[in-house]
Amino acid sequence: MNLLVRYYNLKGLHLFIGIVAANLILIWLSKALLINDVVFYNTYSEQLTYDRSLKLFEDLNRFSWISYAFFPIMLLIKFSLVSLVLYIGIIFCNIQDKVSLGLVFKIVIASELVFVGAAFVKFIWFYFFAGNYDLNDLSFFYPLSLINFFKSGDVARYWIFPLQTVNLFHLFYIILISYGLNKICFIDKHDSDKIVLFSYIPALVLWVALIMFLTIDVTL
């Protein structure tokens, strides 16, 4: 646990750079080693000829730098929103005078390491074990989640995100945030658990419900 405390005590900028770098490396590895012209063609073989799919694949690769450029911004937005949600929980517990928003922000960044681990496990799974797959399989699968109890054809599109969200990595993420609030912000364990339970969990449920609604709307 001392190692974990030392990790949480790293500078926020160093944590952010490390998390962003790890994610970008995994994205690059996935694009380079998991997604090739054959995988792309297998996905769109019913709509496109091989030559047309190859041309589309090359065009998408040419503009892939956009995803690398915007990914740090997307992470920053995510960290900010989660931090604000948690800080609202801290305000409701009336302990905002003891904890700064910046410290909560750093805990949220550090806890993101869990999802880096999930992305790494997903990469290892497809690189070594998945066999023949397409882009739909890549987007459908999430390690140690409820989605893995189903086949892609058996699940309506609007249920995919909720079933992916309920996973052991997300549970560990929640535990780590509570741990960080307790050990780094020196919030009582009971209060740190209560903050996460009554702020992050409801916000997560609303977010999942919003994604489901938007997915249903697009499907219709």
CNS distance restraints for C-alpha pairs under 8 A (distance, minus, plus):
assign (resid   1 and name CA) (resid   5 and name CA) 6.30 0.50 0.50
assign (resid   2 and name CA) (resid   6 and name CA) 6.19 0.50 0.50
assign (resid   3 and name CA) (resid   7 and name CA) 6.19 0.50 0.50
assign (resid   4 and name CA) (resid   8 and name CA) 6.31 0.50 0.50
assign (resid   5 and name CA) (resid   9 and name CA) 6.19 0.50 0.50
assign (resid   5 and name CA) (resid 180 and name CA) 7.95 0.50 0.50
assign (resid   5 and name CA) (resid 183 and name CA) 7.17 0.50 0.50
assign (resid   5 and name CA) (resid 184 and name CA) 7.39 0.50 0.50
assign (resid   6 and name CA) (resid  10 and name CA) 6.59 0.50 0.50
assign (resid   7 and name CA) (resid 110 and name CA) 7.66 0.50 0.50
assign (resid   8 and name CA) (resid 106 and name CA) 7.74 0.50 0.50
assign (resid   8 and name CA) (resid 107 and name CA) 6.60 0.50 0.50
assign (resid   8 and name CA) (resid 110 and name CA) 6.15 0.50 0.50
assign (resid   8 and name CA) (resid 180 and name CA) 7.09 0.50 0.50
assign (resid   8 and name CA) (resid 184 and name CA) 7.21 0.50 0.50
assign (resid   9 and name CA) (resid 184 and name CA) 7.41 0.50 0.50
assign (resid  10 and name CA) (resid  14 and name CA) 6.86 0.50 0.50
assign (resid  10 and name CA) (resid  15 and name CA) 6.66 0.50 0.50
assign (resid  11 and name CA) (resid  15 and name CA) 6.32 0.50 0.50
assign (resid  12 and name CA) (resid  16 and name CA) 6.13 0.50 0.50
assign (resid  12 and name CA) (resid 106 and name CA) 5.23 0.50 0.50
assign (resid  12 and name CA) (resid 109 and name CA) 7.56 0.50 0.50
assign (resid  13 and name CA) (resid  17 and name CA) 6.12 0.50 0.50
assign (resid  14 and name CA) (resid  18 and name CA) 6.03 0.50 0.50
assign (resid  15 and name CA) (resid  19 and name CA) 6.09 0.50 0.50
assign (resid  15 and name CA) (resid 106 and name CA) 7.72 0.50 0.50
assign (resid  15 and name CA) (resid 109 and name CA) 6.61 0.50 0.50
assign (resid  15 and name CA) (resid 110 and name CA) 6.13 0.50 0.50
assign (resid  16 and name CA) (resid  20 and name CA) 6.07 0.50 0.50
assign (resid  16 and name CA) (resid 109 and name CA) 6.20 0.50 0.50
assign (resid  16 and name CA) (resid 110 and name CA) 7.72 0.50 0.50
assign (resid  17 and name CA) (resid  21 and name CA) 5.92 0.50 0.50
assign (resid  18 and name CA) (resid  22 and name CA) 6.06 0.50 0.50
assign (resid  19 and name CA) (resid  23 and name CA) 6.20 0.50 0.50
assign (resid  19 and name CA) (resid 109 and name CA) 7.54 0.50 0.50
assign (resid  19 and name CA) (resid 110 and name CA) 7.84 0.50 0.50
assign (resid  19 and name CA) (resid 112 and name CA) 7.18 0.50 0.50
assign (resid  19 and name CA) (resid 113 and name CA) 6.65 0.50 0.50
assign (resid  19 and name CA) (resid 116 and name CA) 7.48 0.50 0.50
assign (resid  20 and name CA) (resid  24 and name CA) 6.10 0.50 0.50
assign (resid  20 and name CA) (resid  71 and name CA) 7.98 0.50 0.50
assign (resid  20 and name CA) (resid  72 and name CA) 6.12 0.50 0.50
assign (resid  20 and name CA) (resid  75 and name CA) 7.77 0.50 0.50
assign (resid  21 and name CA) (resid  25 and name CA) 6.11 0.50 0.50
assign (resid  22 and name CA) (resid  26 and name CA) 6.31 0.50 0.50
assign (resid  22 and name CA) (resid 116 and name CA) 7.00 0.50 0.50
assign (resid  23 and name CA) (resid  27 and name CA) 6.15 0.50 0.50
assign (resid  23 and name CA) (resid 116 and name CA) 6.30 0.50 0.50
assign (resid  24 and name CA) (resid  28 and name CA) 6.08 0.50 0.50
assign (resid  24 and name CA) (resid  68 and name CA) 6.73 0.50 0.50
assign (resid  24 and name CA) (resid  71 and name CA) 7.93 0.50 0.50
assign (resid  25 and name CA) (resid  29 and name CA) 6.09 0.50 0.50
assign (resid  26 and name CA) (resid  30 and name CA) 6.02 0.50 0.50
assign (resid  26 and name CA) (resid 119 and name CA) 7.20 0.50 0.50
assign (resid  26 and name CA) (resid 120 and name CA) 6.85 0.50 0.50
assign (resid  26 and name CA) (resid 123 and name CA) 7.66 0.50 0.50
assign (resid  27 and name CA) (resid  31 and name CA) 6.18 0.50 0.50
assign (resid  28 and name CA) (resid  32 and name CA) 5.99 0.50 0.50
assign (resid  29 and name CA) (resid  33 and name CA) 5.70 0.50 0.50
assign (resid  29 and name CA) (resid  34 and name CA) 7.47 0.50 0.50
assign (resid  30 and name CA) (resid  34 and name CA) 4.94 0.50 0.50
assign (resid  30 and name CA) (resid  35 and name CA) 6.56 0.50 0.50
assign (resid  30 and name CA) (resid 123 and name CA) 6.59 0.50 0.50
assign (resid  31 and name CA) (resid  35 and name CA) 5.13 0.50 0.50
assign (resid  31 and name CA) (resid  36 and name CA) 7.60 0.50 0.50
assign (resid  32 and name CA) (resid  36 and name CA) 7.30 0.50 0.50
assign (resid  33 and name CA) (resid 127 and name CA) 7.42 0.50 0.50
assign (resid  34 and name CA) (resid  39 and name CA) 8.00 0.50 0.50
assign (resid  34 and name CA) (resid 123 and name CA) 7.87 0.50 0.50
assign (resid  34 and name CA) (resid 126 and name CA) 7.11 0.50 0.50
assign (resid  34 and name CA) (resid 127 and name CA) 6.49 0.50 0.50
assign (resid  35 and name CA) (resid  39 and name CA) 5.87 0.50 0.50
assign (resid  35 and name CA) (resid  40 and name CA) 6.81 0.50 0.50
assign (resid  35 and name CA) (resid 135 and name CA) 7.69 0.50 0.50
assign (resid  36 and name CA) (resid  40 and name CA) 6.20 0.50 0.50
assign (resid  37 and name CA) (resid  41 and name CA) 6.00 0.50 0.50
assign (resid  37 and name CA) (resid  53 and name CA) 7.64 0.50 0.50
assign (resid  37 and name CA) (resid  54 and name CA) 5.98 0.50 0.50
assign (resid  37 and name CA) (resid  57 and name CA) 6.49 0.50 0.50
assign (resid  38 and name CA) (resid  42 and name CA) 6.06 0.50 0.50
assign (resid  39 and name CA) (resid  43 and name CA) 6.39 0.50 0.50
assign (resid  39 and name CA) (resid 133 and name CA) 6.80 0.50 0.50
assign (resid  39 and name CA) (resid 134 and name CA) 5.06 0.50 0.50
assign (resid  39 and name CA) (resid 135 and name CA) 6.76 0.50 0.50
assign (resid  40 and name CA) (resid  44 and name CA) 6.58 0.50 0.50
assign (resid  40 and name CA) (resid  53 and name CA) 6.99 0.50 0.50
assign (resid  40 and name CA) (resid  54 and name CA) 7.86 0.50 0.50
assign (resid  40 and name CA) (resid  57 and name CA) 6.88 0.50 0.50
assign (resid  40 and name CA) (resid 134 and name CA) 6.74 0.50 0.50
assign (resid  40 and name CA) (resid 135 and name CA) 6.74 0.50 0.50
assign (resid  41 and name CA) (resid  45 and name CA) 5.23 0.50 0.50
assign (resid  41 and name CA) (resid  48 and name CA) 7.73 0.50 0.50
assign (resid  41 and name CA) (resid  49 and name CA) 7.98 0.50 0.50
assign (resid  41 and name CA) (resid  50 and name CA) 6.20 0.50 0.50
assign (resid  41 and name CA) (resid  53 and name CA) 5.74 0.50 0.50
assign (resid  41 and name CA) (resid  54 and name CA) 7.32 0.50 0.50
assign (resid  42 and name CA) (resid 133 and name CA) 7.94 0.50 0.50
assign (resid  42 and name CA) (resid 134 and name CA) 5.87 0.50 0.50
assign (resid  43 and name CA) (resid 134 and name CA) 5.25 0.50 0.50
assign (resid  43 and name CA) (resid 135 and name CA) 5.90 0.50 0.50
assign (resid  43 and name CA) (resid 136 and name CA) 6.95 0.50 0.50
assign (resid  44 and name CA) (resid  48 and name CA) 5.82 0.50 0.50
assign (resid  44 and name CA) (resid  53 and name CA) 7.16 0.50 0.50
assign (resid  45 and name CA) (resid  49 and name CA) 6.44 0.50 0.50
assign (resid  45 and name CA) (resid  50 and name CA) 7.19 0.50 0.50
assign (resid  45 and name CA) (resid  53 and name CA) 7.88 0.50 0.50
assign (resid  48 and name CA) (resid  52 and name CA) 5.91 0.50 0.50
assign (resid  48 and name CA) (resid  53 and name CA) 5.78 0.50 0.50
assign (resid  49 and name CA) (resid  53 and name CA) 6.07 0.50 0.50
assign (resid  50 and name CA) (resid  54 and name CA) 6.01 0.50 0.50
assign (resid  51 and name CA) (resid  55 and name CA) 6.21 0.50 0.50
assign (resid  52 and name CA) (resid  56 and name CA) 6.24 0.50 0.50
assign (resid  53 and name CA) (resid  57 and name CA) 5.99 0.50 0.50
assign (resid  54 and name CA) (resid  58 and name CA) 6.18 0.50 0.50
assign (resid  55 and name CA) (resid  59 and name CA) 6.21 0.50 0.50
assign (resid  56 and name CA) (resid  60 and name CA) 6.17 0.50 0.50
assign (resid  57 and name CA) (resid  61 and name CA) 6.24 0.50 0.50
assign (resid  58 and name CA) (resid  62 and name CA) 6.19 0.50 0.50
assign (resid  59 and name CA) (resid  63 and name CA) 6.70 0.50 0.50
assign (resid  60 and name CA) (resid  64 and name CA) 6.09 0.50 0.50
assign (resid  64 and name CA) (resid  68 and name CA) 7.04 0.50 0.50
assign (resid  65 and name CA) (resid  69 and name CA) 6.24 0.50 0.50
assign (resid  66 and name CA) (resid  70 and name CA) 6.22 0.50 0.50
assign (resid  67 and name CA) (resid  71 and name CA) 5.87 0.50 0.50
assign (resid  68 and name CA) (resid  72 and name CA) 7.61 0.50 0.50
assign (resid  69 and name CA) (resid  73 and name CA) 7.81 0.50 0.50
assign (resid  70 and name CA) (resid  74 and name CA) 6.27 0.50 0.50
assign (resid  71 and name CA) (resid  75 and name CA) 6.23 0.50 0.50
assign (resid  72 and name CA) (resid  76 and name CA) 6.12 0.50 0.50
assign (resid  73 and name CA) (resid  77 and name CA) 6.26 0.50 0.50
assign (resid  74 and name CA) (resid  78 and name CA) 6.22 0.50 0.50
assign (resid  75 and name CA) (resid  79 and name CA) 6.10 0.50 0.50
assign (resid  76 and name CA) (resid  80 and name CA) 6.10 0.50 0.50
assign (resid  77 and name CA) (resid  81 and name CA) 6.19 0.50 0.50
assign (resid  78 and name CA) (resid  82 and name CA) 6.20 0.50 0.50
assign (resid  79 and name CA) (resid  83 and name CA) 5.99 0.50 0.50
assign (resid  79 and name CA) (resid 105 and name CA) 6.62 0.50 0.50
assign (resid  79 and name CA) (resid 108 and name CA) 6.16 0.50 0.50
assign (resid  79 and name CA) (resid 109 and name CA) 6.33 0.50 0.50
assign (resid  80 and name CA) (resid  84 and name CA) 6.15 0.50 0.50
assign (resid  80 and name CA) (resid 105 and name CA) 6.81 0.50 0.50
assign (resid  81 and name CA) (resid  85 and name CA) 6.21 0.50 0.50
assign (resid  82 and name CA) (resid  86 and name CA) 6.21 0.50 0.50
assign (resid  82 and name CA) (resid 108 and name CA) 7.17 0.50 0.50
assign (resid  82 and name CA) (resid 200 and name CA) 7.21 0.50 0.50
assign (resid  83 and name CA) (resid  87 and name CA) 6.03 0.50 0.50
assign (resid  83 and name CA) (resid 101 and name CA) 7.07 0.50 0.50
assign (resid  83 and name CA) (resid 104 and name CA) 5.90 0.50 0.50
assign (resid  83 and name CA) (resid 105 and name CA) 5.18 0.50 0.50
assign (resid  83 and name CA) (resid 108 and name CA) 6.49 0.50 0.50
assign (resid  84 and name CA) (resid  88 and name CA) 6.17 0.50 0.50
assign (resid  84 and name CA) (resid 101 and name CA) 7.58 0.50 0.50
assign (resid  85 and name CA) (resid  89 and name CA) 6.63 0.50 0.50
assign (resid  85 and name CA) (resid 199 and name CA) 5.93 0.50 0.50
assign (resid  85 and name CA) (resid 200 and name CA) 6.24 0.50 0.50
assign (resid  85 and name CA) (resid 203 and name CA) 7.27 0.50 0.50
assign (resid  86 and name CA) (resid  90 and name CA) 6.37 0.50 0.50
assign (resid  86 and name CA) (resid 104 and name CA) 7.58 0.50 0.50
assign (resid  86 and name CA) (resid 195 and name CA) 6.61 0.50 0.50
assign (resid  86 and name CA) (resid 196 and name CA) 6.66 0.50 0.50
assign (resid  86 and name CA) (resid 199 and name CA) 5.76 0.50 0.50
assign (resid  86 and name CA) (resid 200 and name CA) 6.15 0.50 0.50
assign (resid  87 and name CA) (resid  91 and name CA) 6.16 0.50 0.50
assign (resid  87 and name CA) (resid  96 and name CA) 7.63 0.50 0.50
assign (resid  87 and name CA) (resid 101 and name CA) 6.48 0.50 0.50
assign (resid  87 and name CA) (resid 104 and name CA) 7.27 0.50 0.50
assign (resid  88 and name CA) (resid  92 and name CA) 6.29 0.50 0.50
assign (resid  88 and name CA) (resid 199 and name CA) 7.07 0.50 0.50
assign (resid  89 and name CA) (resid  93 and name CA) 6.33 0.50 0.50
assign (resid  89 and name CA) (resid 195 and name CA) 4.93 0.50 0.50
assign (resid  89 and name CA) (resid 196 and name CA) 7.34 0.50 0.50
assign (resid  89 and name CA) (resid 198 and name CA) 6.68 0.50 0.50
assign (resid  89 and name CA) (resid 199 and name CA) 5.16 0.50 0.50
assign (resid  90 and name CA) (resid  94 and name CA) 6.31 0.50 0.50
assign (resid  90 and name CA) (resid  95 and name CA) 5.86 0.50 0.50
assign (resid  90 and name CA) (resid  96 and name CA) 5.73 0.50 0.50
assign (resid  90 and name CA) (resid 195 and name CA) 6.13 0.50 0.50
assign (resid  91 and name CA) (resid  95 and name CA) 6.13 0.50 0.50
assign (resid  91 and name CA) (resid  96 and name CA) 5.23 0.50 0.50
assign (resid  93 and name CA) (resid 191 and name CA) 7.44 0.50 0.50
assign (resid  93 and name CA) (resid 195 and name CA) 7.40 0.50 0.50
assign (resid  95 and name CA) (resid  99 and name CA) 6.90 0.50 0.50
assign (resid  96 and name CA) (resid 100 and name CA) 6.97 0.50 0.50
assign (resid  98 and name CA) (resid 185 and name CA) 7.83 0.50 0.50
assign (resid  99 and name CA) (resid 103 and name CA) 7.02 0.50 0.50
assign (resid  99 and name CA) (resid 104 and name CA) 7.59 0.50 0.50
assign (resid  99 and name CA) (resid 185 and name CA) 6.15 0.50 0.50
assign (resid 100 and name CA) (resid 104 and name CA) 6.65 0.50 0.50
assign (resid 101 and name CA) (resid 105 and name CA) 6.10 0.50 0.50
assign (resid 102 and name CA) (resid 106 and name CA) 6.32 0.50 0.50
assign (resid 103 and name CA) (resid 107 and name CA) 6.40 0.50 0.50
assign (resid 103 and name CA) (resid 185 and name CA) 7.22 0.50 0.50
assign (resid 104 and name CA) (resid 108 and name CA) 6.29 0.50 0.50
assign (resid 104 and name CA) (resid 181 and name CA) 7.29 0.50 0.50
assign (resid 104 and name CA) (resid 185 and name CA) 7.80 0.50 0.50
assign (resid 105 and name CA) (resid 109 and name CA) 6.33 0.50 0.50
assign (resid 106 and name CA) (resid 110 and name CA) 6.18 0.50 0.50
assign (resid 107 and name CA) (resid 111 and name CA) 6.10 0.50 0.50
assign (resid 107 and name CA) (resid 177 and name CA) 6.52 0.50 0.50
assign (resid 107 and name CA) (resid 180 and name CA) 5.88 0.50 0.50
assign (resid 107 and name CA) (resid 181 and name CA) 7.31 0.50 0.50
assign (resid 108 and name CA) (resid 112 and name CA) 6.47 0.50 0.50
assign (resid 108 and name CA) (resid 177 and name CA) 6.59 0.50 0.50
assign (resid 109 and name CA) (resid 113 and name CA) 7.75 0.50 0.50
assign (resid 111 and name CA) (resid 173 and name CA) 6.03 0.50 0.50
assign (resid 111 and name CA) (resid 176 and name CA) 6.01 0.50 0.50
assign (resid 111 and name CA) (resid 177 and name CA) 6.19 0.50 0.50
assign (resid 112 and name CA) (resid 116 and name CA) 6.67 0.50 0.50
assign (resid 112 and name CA) (resid 173 and name CA) 7.22 0.50 0.50
assign (resid 113 and name CA) (resid 117 and name CA) 6.30 0.50 0.50
assign (resid 114 and name CA) (resid 118 and name CA) 6.43 0.50 0.50
assign (resid 114 and name CA) (resid 169 and name CA) 6.20 0.50 0.50
assign (resid 114 and name CA) (resid 170 and name CA) 7.67 0.50 0.50
assign (resid 114 and name CA) (resid 172 and name CA) 7.16 0.50 0.50
assign (resid 114 and name CA) (resid 173 and name CA) 5.93 0.50 0.50
assign (resid 115 and name CA) (resid 119 and name CA) 6.19 0.50 0.50
assign (resid 115 and name CA) (resid 169 and name CA) 6.74 0.50 0.50
assign (resid 115 and name CA) (resid 170 and name CA) 7.65 0.50 0.50
assign (resid 115 and name CA) (resid 173 and name CA) 7.78 0.50 0.50
assign (resid 116 and name CA) (resid 120 and name CA) 6.22 0.50 0.50
assign (resid 117 and name CA) (resid 121 and name CA) 6.21 0.50 0.50
assign (resid 118 and name CA) (resid 122 and name CA) 6.21 0.50 0.50
assign (resid 118 and name CA) (resid 142 and name CA) 7.87 0.50 0.50
assign (resid 118 and name CA) (resid 143 and name CA) 6.51 0.50 0.50
assign (resid 118 and name CA) (resid 169 and name CA) 6.56 0.50 0.50
assign (resid 119 and name CA) (resid 123 and name CA) 6.22 0.50 0.50
assign (resid 120 and name CA) (resid 124 and name CA) 6.23 0.50 0.50
assign (resid 121 and name CA) (resid 125 and name CA) 6.10 0.50 0.50
assign (resid 121 and name CA) (resid 143 and name CA) 6.86 0.50 0.50
assign (resid 122 and name CA) (resid 126 and name CA) 6.39 0.50 0.50
assign (resid 122 and name CA) (resid 141 and name CA) 7.84 0.50 0.50
assign (resid 122 and name CA) (resid 142 and name CA) 6.76 0.50 0.50
assign (resid 122 and name CA) (resid 143 and name CA) 6.06 0.50 0.50
assign (resid 123 and name CA) (resid 127 and name CA) 5.97 0.50 0.50
assign (resid 124 and name CA) (resid 128 and name CA) 5.90 0.50 0.50
assign (resid 124 and name CA) (resid 129 and name CA) 7.64 0.50 0.50
assign (resid 125 and name CA) (resid 129 and name CA) 5.21 0.50 0.50
assign (resid 125 and name CA) (resid 130 and name CA) 6.01 0.50 0.50
assign (resid 126 and name CA) (resid 130 and name CA) 4.55 0.50 0.50
assign (resid 126 and name CA) (resid 131 and name CA) 7.17 0.50 0.50
assign (resid 126 and name CA) (resid 138 and name CA) 7.94 0.50 0.50
assign (resid 133 and name CA) (resid 137 and name CA) 5.94 0.50 0.50
assign (resid 133 and name CA) (resid 138 and name CA) 7.51 0.50 0.50
assign (resid 134 and name CA) (resid 138 and name CA) 6.59 0.50 0.50
assign (resid 135 and name CA) (resid 139 and name CA) 6.27 0.50 0.50
assign (resid 136 and name CA) (resid 140 and name CA) 5.97 0.50 0.50
assign (resid 137 and name CA) (resid 141 and name CA) 6.05 0.50 0.50
assign (resid 137 and name CA) (resid 152 and name CA) 7.59 0.50 0.50
assign (resid 140 and name CA) (resid 147 and name CA) 7.63 0.50 0.50
assign (resid 140 and name CA) (resid 152 and name CA) 6.70 0.50 0.50
assign (resid 140 and name CA) (resid 160 and name CA) 7.11 0.50 0.50
assign (resid 141 and name CA) (resid 147 and name CA) 6.90 0.50 0.50
assign (resid 141 and name CA) (resid 148 and name CA) 6.68 0.50 0.50
assign (resid 141 and name CA) (resid 164 and name CA) 7.66 0.50 0.50
assign (resid 142 and name CA) (resid 147 and name CA) 6.94 0.50 0.50
assign (resid 142 and name CA) (resid 148 and name CA) 7.18 0.50 0.50
assign (resid 142 and name CA) (resid 164 and name CA) 5.82 0.50 0.50
assign (resid 143 and name CA) (resid 148 and name CA) 7.54 0.50 0.50
assign (resid 143 and name CA) (resid 167 and name CA) 7.49 0.50 0.50
assign (resid 144 and name CA) (resid 148 and name CA) 7.29 0.50 0.50
assign (resid 144 and name CA) (resid 167 and name CA) 5.46 0.50 0.50
assign (resid 144 and name CA) (resid 168 and name CA) 5.78 0.50 0.50
assign (resid 144 and name CA) (resid 169 and name CA) 7.26 0.50 0.50
assign (resid 145 and name CA) (resid 163 and name CA) 6.72 0.50 0.50
assign (resid 145 and name CA) (resid 164 and name CA) 5.49 0.50 0.50
assign (resid 145 and name CA) (resid 165 and name CA) 7.10 0.50 0.50
assign (resid 145 and name CA) (resid 166 and name CA) 5.70 0.50 0.50
assign (resid 145 and name CA) (resid 167 and name CA) 3.89 0.50 0.50
assign (resid 145 and name CA) (resid 168 and name CA) 6.56 0.50 0.50
assign (resid 146 and name CA) (resid 150 and name CA) 7.83 0.50 0.50
assign (resid 146 and name CA) (resid 163 and name CA) 5.11 0.50 0.50
assign (resid 146 and name CA) (resid 164 and name CA) 6.25 0.50 0.50
assign (resid 146 and name CA) (resid 166 and name CA) 6.13 0.50 0.50
assign (resid 146 and name CA) (resid 167 and name CA) 6.40 0.50 0.50
assign (resid 147 and name CA) (resid 151 and name CA) 7.97 0.50 0.50
assign (resid 147 and name CA) (resid 160 and name CA) 6.86 0.50 0.50
assign (resid 147 and name CA) (resid 163 and name CA) 4.87 0.50 0.50
assign (resid 147 and name CA) (resid 164 and name CA) 5.39 0.50 0.50
assign (resid 150 and name CA) (resid 154 and name CA) 6.48 0.50 0.50
assign (resid 150 and name CA) (resid 155 and name CA) 6.96 0.50 0.50
assign (resid 151 and name CA) (resid 155 and name CA) 6.89 0.50 0.50
assign (resid 155 and name CA) (resid 159 and name CA) 6.45 0.50 0.50
assign (resid 155 and name CA) (resid 160 and name CA) 6.73 0.50 0.50
assign (resid 156 and name CA) (resid 160 and name CA) 6.91 0.50 0.50
assign (resid 157 and name CA) (resid 215 and name CA) 6.95 0.50 0.50
assign (resid 157 and name CA) (resid 216 and name CA) 7.74 0.50 0.50
assign (resid 157 and name CA) (resid 219 and name CA) 7.92 0.50 0.50
assign (resid 158 and name CA) (resid 162 and name CA) 7.90 0.50 0.50
assign (resid 158 and name CA) (resid 211 and name CA) 7.72 0.50 0.50
assign (resid 158 and name CA) (resid 212 and name CA) 4.91 0.50 0.50
assign (resid 158 and name CA) (resid 213 and name CA) 7.54 0.50 0.50
assign (resid 158 and name CA) (resid 215 and name CA) 5.28 0.50 0.50
assign (resid 158 and name CA) (resid 216 and name CA) 5.82 0.50 0.50
assign (resid 159 and name CA) (resid 163 and name CA) 6.21 0.50 0.50
assign (resid 159 and name CA) (resid 212 and name CA) 6.92 0.50 0.50
assign (resid 160 and name CA) (resid 164 and name CA) 6.14 0.50 0.50
assign (resid 161 and name CA) (resid 165 and name CA) 6.02 0.50 0.50
assign (resid 161 and name CA) (resid 208 and name CA) 7.18 0.50 0.50
assign (resid 161 and name CA) (resid 211 and name CA) 7.50 0.50 0.50
assign (resid 161 and name CA) (resid 212 and name CA) 7.42 0.50 0.50
assign (resid 162 and name CA) (resid 166 and name CA) 6.47 0.50 0.50
assign (resid 162 and name CA) (resid 208 and name CA) 6.05 0.50 0.50
assign (resid 162 and name CA) (resid 212 and name CA) 7.72 0.50 0.50
assign (resid 163 and name CA) (resid 167 and name CA) 7.90 0.50 0.50
assign (resid 165 and name CA) (resid 170 and name CA) 7.06 0.50 0.50
assign (resid 166 and name CA) (resid 170 and name CA) 6.85 0.50 0.50
assign (resid 166 and name CA) (resid 171 and name CA) 7.91 0.50 0.50
assign (resid 167 and name CA) (resid 171 and name CA) 6.55 0.50 0.50
assign (resid 168 and name CA) (resid 172 and name CA) 6.18 0.50 0.50
assign (resid 169 and name CA) (resid 173 and name CA) 6.14 0.50 0.50
assign (resid 170 and name CA) (resid 174 and name CA) 6.29 0.50 0.50
assign (resid 171 and name CA) (resid 175 and name CA) 6.33 0.50 0.50
assign (resid 172 and name CA) (resid 176 and name CA) 6.09 0.50 0.50
assign (resid 173 and name CA) (resid 177 and name CA) 6.27 0.50 0.50
assign (resid 174 and name CA) (resid 178 and name CA) 6.38 0.50 0.50
assign (resid 174 and name CA) (resid 196 and name CA) 7.21 0.50 0.50
assign (resid 175 and name CA) (resid 179 and name CA) 6.08 0.50 0.50
assign (resid 176 and name CA) (resid 180 and name CA) 5.99 0.50 0.50
assign (resid 177 and name CA) (resid 181 and name CA) 6.20 0.50 0.50
assign (resid 177 and name CA) (resid 196 and name CA) 7.57 0.50 0.50
assign (resid 178 and name CA) (resid 182 and name CA) 6.19 0.50 0.50
assign (resid 178 and name CA) (resid 189 and name CA) 7.69 0.50 0.50
assign (resid 178 and name CA) (resid 192 and name CA) 5.21 0.50 0.50
assign (resid 178 and name CA) (resid 193 and name CA) 5.57 0.50 0.50
assign (resid 178 and name CA) (resid 195 and name CA) 7.92 0.50 0.50
assign (resid 178 and name CA) (resid 196 and name CA) 6.40 0.50 0.50
assign (resid 179 and name CA) (resid 183 and name CA) 6.00 0.50 0.50
assign (resid 179 and name CA) (resid 189 and name CA) 7.83 0.50 0.50
assign (resid 179 and name CA) (resid 192 and name CA) 7.54 0.50 0.50
assign (resid 180 and name CA) (resid 184 and name CA) 5.30 0.50 0.50
assign (resid 180 and name CA) (resid 185 and name CA) 6.94 0.50 0.50
assign (resid 181 and name CA) (resid 185 and name CA) 4.90 0.50 0.50
assign (resid 181 and name CA) (resid 186 and name CA) 6.56 0.50 0.50
assign (resid 181 and name CA) (resid 187 and name CA) 5.87 0.50 0.50
assign (resid 181 and name CA) (resid 192 and name CA) 5.77 0.50 0.50
assign (resid 182 and name CA) (resid 186 and name CA) 4.96 0.50 0.50
assign (resid 182 and name CA) (resid 187 and name CA) 4.56 0.50 0.50
assign (resid 182 and name CA) (resid 188 and name CA) 5.84 0.50 0.50
assign (resid 182 and name CA) (resid 189 and name CA) 5.50 0.50 0.50
assign (resid 182 and name CA) (resid 192 and name CA) 5.83 0.50 0.50
assign (resid 183 and name CA) (resid 187 and name CA) 7.19 0.50 0.50
assign (resid 187 and name CA) (resid 191 and name CA) 6.43 0.50 0.50
assign (resid 187 and name CA) (resid 192 and name CA) 5.97 0.50 0.50
assign (resid 188 and name CA) (resid 192 and name CA) 6.12 0.50 0.50
assign (resid 189 and name CA) (resid 193 and name CA) 6.16 0.50 0.50
assign (resid 190 and name CA) (resid 194 and name CA) 6.18 0.50 0.50
assign (resid 191 and name CA) (resid 195 and name CA) 6.02 0.50 0.50
assign (resid 192 and name CA) (resid 196 and name CA) 6.43 0.50 0.50
assign (resid 193 and name CA) (resid 197 and name CA) 6.03 0.50 0.50
assign (resid 194 and name CA) (resid 198 and name CA) 5.93 0.50 0.50
assign (resid 195 and name CA) (resid 199 and name CA) 5.81 0.50 0.50
assign (resid 195 and name CA) (resid 200 and name CA) 7.59 0.50 0.50
assign (resid 196 and name CA) (resid 200 and name CA) 5.08 0.50 0.50
assign (resid 196 and name CA) (resid 201 and name CA) 6.55 0.50 0.50
assign (resid 197 and name CA) (resid 201 and name CA) 5.44 0.50 0.50
assign (resid 197 and name CA) (resid 202 and name CA) 7.63 0.50 0.50
assign (resid 198 and name CA) (resid 202 and name CA) 6.38 0.50 0.50
assign (resid 199 and name CA) (resid 203 and name CA) 6.25 0.50 0.50
assign (resid 200 and name CA) (resid 204 and name CA) 5.99 0.50 0.50
assign (resid 201 and name CA) (resid 205 and name CA) 6.25 0.50 0.50
assign (resid 202 and name CA) (resid 206 and name CA) 6.25 0.50 0.50
assign (resid 203 and name CA) (resid 207 and name CA) 6.13 0.50 0.50
assign (resid 204 and name CA) (resid 208 and name CA) 6.15 0.50 0.50
assign (resid 205 and name CA) (resid 209 and name CA) 6.12 0.50 0.50
assign (resid 206 and name CA) (resid 210 and name CA) 6.10 0.50 0.50
assign (resid 207 and name CA) (resid 211 and name CA) 6.29 0.50 0.50
assign (resid 208 and name CA) (resid 212 and name CA) 6.17 0.50 0.50
assign (resid 209 and name CA) (resid 213 and name CA) 6.14 0.50 0.50
assign (resid 210 and name CA) (resid 214 and name CA) 6.19 0.50 0.50
assign (resid 211 and name CA) (resid 215 and name CA) 6.02 0.50 0.50
assign (resid 212 and name CA) (resid 216 and name CA) 6.12 0.50 0.50
assign (resid 213 and name CA) (resid 217 and name CA) 6.12 0.50 0.50
assign (resid 214 and name CA) (resid 218 and name CA) 6.16 0.50 0.50
assign (resid 215 and name CA) (resid 219 and name CA) 6.07 0.50 0.50
assign (resid 216 and name CA) (resid 220 and name CA) 6.14 0.50 0.50
